[in-house]
């Protein structure tokens, strides 16, 4: 069904860390135009997108039916990645469902859902893996792909499942932010003695994957493309950093109790995971509750084997994207050179506390903003 092919794509989540490379990949050769929903068209990120060309900004909110209708109308493709840290699990589920339904109403031909792993289900519904901001997206991914079986004569759909961005390991205000202790770059995170198996994703690879999905809608229709660089052990991440930079680095396994009482995100432990959600709502999760499940997921995903909670098909990813980044060491080498060329300095310079910069929009905004 060639009618799945799109030319103008409405993007929700375009000013986020993932959205910027996704849009860059879509418009770089002008094959696609993008209409981007933003709360602030004058923000630095919005203006960065506008400068790419073939980008139109529309002011509004994903939590508005009229704004969504206005965004979808006149487009034939959609990439929707709602910010669960903004709204919280319950609200994200509702608005993601409505976004899909309104896309159908407005005549979208191919719809890509920005997704994360349904960790609760993949663990066999073990409560210690319950991660609200992952489970919200994962539940709706299954729902969207089920709807596609009935609606494929009107609209194709696929999910794009990522994971924690590898950029978070060298950025400020993330759950992986490193510290310098006695001249040693140190990651103190609760990932177990083996350092866990985090399915880190390189943002530059997202540019390629989503472009591939829109270029090949019939191949991916009704499917979930799950991506990653590799299952990253933080023991190996620290070794790779040391190898690339020549500066000492280490991973220190930390208990969950210590992480939430004295760790880098202890200050946020009792706050709402979604900053616009209400902790008086029984459906809300605290930051600590949400990310305890998150850390447990990666602790028990080491090795990408049958016992791993989260798995990836790296052979498939090599086929789709032969030039993808395949290891954390490769990514560090790329970032080392990139930083120097951009005048940011090498990795050692960039992880100094005074030089750390946010990569996530919520870190940049200071966990503020409206729906």
N, C-alpha and C positions, 0 to 999 in steps of 0.2 A: 504494500500500500504506500505508494510514493507520496500520498498526501500528508504523511507525517513530516515531511521536510518543512522546515521553518526558515524564515528570513528575518523577522523582527521579534526579539525575545524580551519579554517582561521579566525583570529580575527583582526579587525580594531578597534582601540581605546583601545587596551589592556593595555597600560601604564597609562590610565586615572584612576580616582578615582573608577569608576565602573568596569573597565576592570580587575583590579587586583583581586577582589573577584570572579568575573565571571570565570576567568581562574583557580583560585584556586579550585573552585567547580568542574570544568570539569576534572581536572587532578589529583585530590586528591587520587583516587583509581586506577588511570591509565586506566580507561575505555576509556577515550578520550585522544588524543594528540592534542596539539595546536600549530599552526604556527602563530606568532604574528608579525604584521607589526609595525615597529618603525623607527623614524627618526634617533635615536641614540641608537645603540645596546649596547653602553658602559654606558648609563645613569644608575643611581641608581635604577630607577623603572624597567628598562629592565632587569637588573641583578637580581633584586628581583624575577621577573617572571622566569628567567632561573633556579634559585635555586629551584623552585618548582618541577622540573623534568617533563619529557614528554612535554617540551616546546622548540620550535625552534624559533629563532629570524630571521627575514628577514628585512634588511634595505631598506627603501623606503618611499613613500608618497601615501596617498589616492588620491592625485591629479595627479596621473600618471596611464594611462591605462596599461602600461607595468608592473608597480609594482603590480597593482591589479591582472593582469593575472598571474604573477609569484606566487602571494600569493594563489590564488584560485587553481591553477593547482596542482593536486595530492591530494587535499583535497576533502572531500565529505560533509562537513558542513561549515557554515559560521555564525559568529556573527559580525555585522557591526554597529558600533556606531561612526559616524563621528563627530569630534569636531567642532561644529558650532561657538564656540568662537574663533577658529582659523581662519576660512574662511569666516564667515558671511553667512547670510540667502541664498542669491542667489547662491553662489558657492556650499553651502552644498546641495541644491536641485539638482543641476546638477550632482555632483559626487555621490550622493546617488542613483540616477537613474542609472548612469553608473555602479556603483558597482553591483546592482541587475542584470543588463543586462549581465555584464561580468561573473557573477556567473553562470548564465544560460549557457552561451557559454562554460564555462570550466567544466561543469558537476557536479556542486554542487547539492546535493540531498535535503538538508534542510537548510534554510536561516532564520536567526533571525535578524530583524531590531531593533536596539536600538532606542527607540522612546520617545517622549514627547507629551503631550496633544496638540491637535490642538485648542488652546484657542480661536482664532479668530472665528472659525466655531462654537465651542461649546457655544459661547456667543451670537450666532445669528448674527455674523459679526458686532458686536459693536466695533468701532475703539478704544475705551478706553481699550480694552482687547488685542489689537494687540501686540504679543510678538514674535519677529522674530525668536529667536533660538528655540522656541517651535513650532511655526507654520510651519517652514521648515520641521522638522521631522514629524509633524502630517500630513501634506499634502502628503508626500511621503509614509507614512504608509498606507494611504487609497489607494494610487496608487499601492503599492506593493500587498496589499491584493486583489485588483481588478485583477491584472495580474495573481495572483495565480489561479483564477478560470479557466483561459485559459491554464496555464502552469503547472498545478498540475501533469500531466503525466510525467513531466520532473523534477520539483523541488517543494517541499513544502516550505511554508514560513509563518512566524508569526511575530507579533510585540511585543516587550517588553517595555511597557510604564512605566516609573518611574516618579520621581518628584524631587524637591530639596532634597538633602541628609540631613538627620537630623544632620550629622556630621558638616555641615556648621554653625550650631548654636553655636558651641564652637570652631570654627577655625578662623584663621586670613584671611584677604583679601577676604572675602565673603560679600554678601549683607546683611547677618544676623549677622555679627561679633558683639559680645557684648563688652561693655566697663564697666570699674569699675568706678562708680561715688559715692564718699563719702562712700566707702566701700560696695556699693550695685551693684551686677551684673545687668546691664541694657541693655535691647534690645530696641533701639529707631528705629522703622521701621514703615512704613506707611501701616498698616494693618487694620485700623479702630478701633472703640471703643471696639469691642468684640475680637479683636486680630486675626481676619481672620480664615481661614480654610486651612492651608498649607498641601498638601498631601506629607508630609515628608516621605522619604524612608530610611531605614537603609541599609547601604552598605553590611553588613553581610548577610542580607536576599536576596540580589541580587545573592549571591553565590548559594543559594538553588533554587531560581525561574528559573534561566537560565538553571541550570542542569536539573531541572524537565522538561523544555521545550524540551531539546534534548533527554531526556529519554522517553518522551511521544509525539513524533511528530504528530502522528495521531490525538491525542486529541486536540492539539492546532493549527494544520494546518489551515491557513486561518483566524485566529483569533488574537485578540489583548489582551494580558494579561496586565491589568492595575493594578499596585501594589502601596501600601503605608502602613505605620505603622497605621496611623489614620489621620483624618483631624485635624491638630494641630492648636489650638488657642494659640497665644503667651502670652495671659493672663494666660492660663493653663500651658504653658511651664515654665514660670517664677515661678509659684507656685510649679510645680513639682521639679524644680531645688532646690528651698528652702527646700522642704520637704526631698529630698534625701541627701542634703549636710549640712543642718542646717545653711546655710549662706543666708543672705537676697538677694532677686532677684526681679526684676520688669520688666514689659513691659510698655513702654510709647508710646502711639500712636503719630505719627509724621506726619505732612502734607507732601505731596510730594514736595512742594516748599522748605520746611525746610530740608528735607532729601537730596535733590539735591544741596542745597546751603551750608549746614554745616554738613551733615551726613557723615557716615563712607566711602561712595563711592563718595562723592562730587568731588573728584579730577579726577574721571574718567567720569563724567557726559557728557562731550562734545566730548569724544573720540569715536572712532568707536566701536560698539558692538562686531564685529568680528575683531580682531586686525590686520588681514591681508586684510581686506576689505578697500575700498577707499571711504571716505566720499564725494568725488566729484561724485561718482556714485549715481544717484537718487534712486537706490534700497537699498542703505545702510541706516542703522539706527544708531543713537548714542546710547551710553550706557544708557543714560537717557530715550530716547524714548522706547527702548526695555524693560527696567525694570519698567517703569511706567505701561506698560501693564501687566507685571508680577505681580507687587504688587496689581493692581486692580483685577486681577484674583483671588488671594487668599483672598482679602478683601471680595469678593462676593462669596466665596465658603464655608463660615462658615456653619457648621451643616450637611453637606453632605445630604441635602434635595433636593426637586424638584427645588428650586430656586437657588441652588448652580451651579456655572458655571462648576466646575469640580467635578465629583462624582466618587466613588469607590464602588465595590461590596465586602464588607469585609467578607460576608458569603462564597463567592467563595474562597477568599484568605485563610480563615480558613480551608477550605476543602483541598486545594492544599498544604498548609504549616501549619499544626496544631501547630507547635512550633514557628511560626513567632512572631516577636516582635509586640505587640498589643497596646502599649501606649508610649507616650514620657516619662512618669515616669519609665516604665520598662526599656526603653533604657538608661535613665540616671543611673539607678541602675547598669545595666550591665557595662556601661562605667566607673562608679565610681570604681568598683572592678577591671576591666581590667586595668585601668590606674595605680592603686596601684601595681598590680602584675608586670606590665611592667616597674615600676620605674619612671613613668611619674607623679605620684601623683594623688590625687583625683581630681574631677571636679573643685573644688574651686581653687586648685593650677593651673590647666591647663587653666583657663580662665583669669588668670592674664595677663596683656598686654604683659609682657616680655616673657611669656610662651606660648602664642598662636602660633599655627603652621598651615600652610596651609593644606587643604585636597584636594583642586582642583589642577590639574596639571597647569592650567593657573596662579594660585596664586603662586605656587612653581616656575614657570618659569618667573614670573613677566610680564605676558601678552606679551611674546616674542615667537619667533619661526617662522619657515617657514611652508608652506603648506606641 
